[in-house]
Amino acid sequence: MDEADRFAYLAALAPGADIDHCGTPFTPELLGQLLNALRDPATGRPQFGDAWFARSSFSDTAWFAGSSFSGDARFYESSFSGEAWFAESSFSGEAGFYGVSFSGDARFHETSFSGEAWFVKASFSGEADFDVASFSRKARFDTSSFSGIARFEGTRFEKAPHLGPLVCDRQVVLDGAVFEAPVTLEIAAPRVSCARTRWASTATLQLRYAELDLRDAVLEYPVLVAARPDPFPSFGSDSSLPEMELSGQDPGVRLTSLGGVDAAHLALHDVDLSGCRFAGAVHLDQLRVDGWCTFATTPTVWNRRLPWRWSRRNTLTEEHHWRSRTARRPALARGWTTPPQDAPNLKPAAVAALYRQLRKSLEDGKNEPDAADFYYGECEMRRHDTGRPWGERALLTAYWALSGYGLRAARALAWLGAAMAVTVAVMVLWGLPADDPKPTTTGRQVAAGQQVTLTTDTPDPANPAGPWSERVTAERSEKALRVVINSVVFRSSGQDLTTTGTYTEMASRLAEPVLLGLAVLAVRSRVKR
């Protein structure tokens, strides 16, 4: 149109008019003229009836902020070269942004969508801001892609059954969002933040590549967090949703925090929990941990100053932080994760409580081997808890040293072997008599026909004498081994022994079966279903 015709067209418009500008290239000046023609004098805001902008292009900033769309608003396959401002707008009918390309930031904060909102196959090159928006019906973001941050902080989803599948190259922020109906979230993004998010119904989070934060989230109904092994399907196509910037990375899901969460309704499936902070969560004993969920492990490096290394077991990141903080020397902190600045400084009793609750959760899930690791961690924290009685800590220390709290078969067998070797050595050197005592029969000869009285007596075993080289013989070693083997199975060998040997056998019959039992207990804890 020339200027006169355009002026006449705009002058004929009134607030709430239906418009059709499909394929129109808008400059900021032309868009401003259109919005001014539709502006309600009472509210100062543009009002649209049915608004058709399919395949339109908007150069520079497109300012629709505060607009009211009483009919359907369709921007199908439109392109926004600069920022697109729809903040504080209202869509009473369908909000159609199918296939729209946003080259700049897209601002939809505090926008209300009373009808269905379609952002299917939309492309957001800048930041997408939907903070405090309200979706009364479906909110479709199928096959949408976000190059910047996708913000849904404080957004209300009243009847949205799906959010996604969508791909975000940076972060999806759902902090404070509210989902009032059953919903499935399908998101591929490096970070997904759900701090203070409230699920008022059941929900399923299918994630890829994501580092998930659930701090202070409210779960009123069962919520499942699962790692999706395969790419999401593309909308309307048999192909997979492109993951260009994310491809080549680990597609797994890593949970970072459950602080402040009531975990009674939470289920985790195939989630990496090695960096998850559980402190502050409640009802962890009712948490469901299914599939291939992994936890942090103890350091695997050898200690250079001491001839040992940590036995491999699953741990909580809270134990890593505690050991890193309390290590007396830097070498002892090697391999333990350094806590971030905002990590709480937990006492051993608090870490023990976390281990106890999660152990119950694993036991209820029939995961006895991993539950055994958490029992080990609980005992470790109790052993280091200075608030507990000294006698209890001493008993736990002995239990740890002898068998790793009944969970380290190799340690118990090593002590058993050492005890048997010591017992054999003591028996060979001092426990076996110099010669086996031979019974002697004595009596007095009487006249023929009288009763004969005979007395049989066995002399006391004689202590061995002479140099050790004479005492250590194959025969004496074989006898000592028989004594020890019988002691392990809590039996008496029947061998004549010196006083030293008798007390040694008594001690071995008490200690060695206990060590054998601890070894059997440790093996059972690893093979029990």
Buried (B, 14 or more C-beta within 10 A) or exposed (E): EEEEEEEEEBEEBEBBBEBEBBEBEBEBEBBEBBBEBBBEEEEEBBBBBBBBBBBBBBBBBBBBBBBBBBBBBBBBBBBBBBBBBBBBBBBBBBBBBBBBBBBBBBBBBBBBBBBBBBBBBBBBBBBBBBBBBBBBBBBBBBBBBBBBBBBBBBBBBBBBEBBBBBBBBBBBBBBBBBBBBBBBBBBBBBBBBBBBBBBBEBBBBBBBBBBBBBBBBBBBEBBBBBBBEEBBBBBEEEEEBBBEBBEEEEBBBBBBBBBBBBBBBBBBBBBBBBBBBBBBBEBBBBBBBBEEBBBBBBBEEEBEEEEEEBEEBBBBBBBBBBBBBEEEEEEBBEBBBEBEEEBEEBBBBBBBBBBBBBBBBBBBBEBBBBBBBBBBBBBBBBBBBEEBEEEEBEEBEEBBEBBBBBBBBEBBBBBBEEBBEBBBBBBBBBBBBBEEBEEEEEEEEEEEEEEEEEEEEEEEBEBBEEEEEEBEEEEBBEBBBBBBBBBBEEEEBEBBBBEBBEEBBEBBBEBBBBBBBBBBBBBEBEEEE
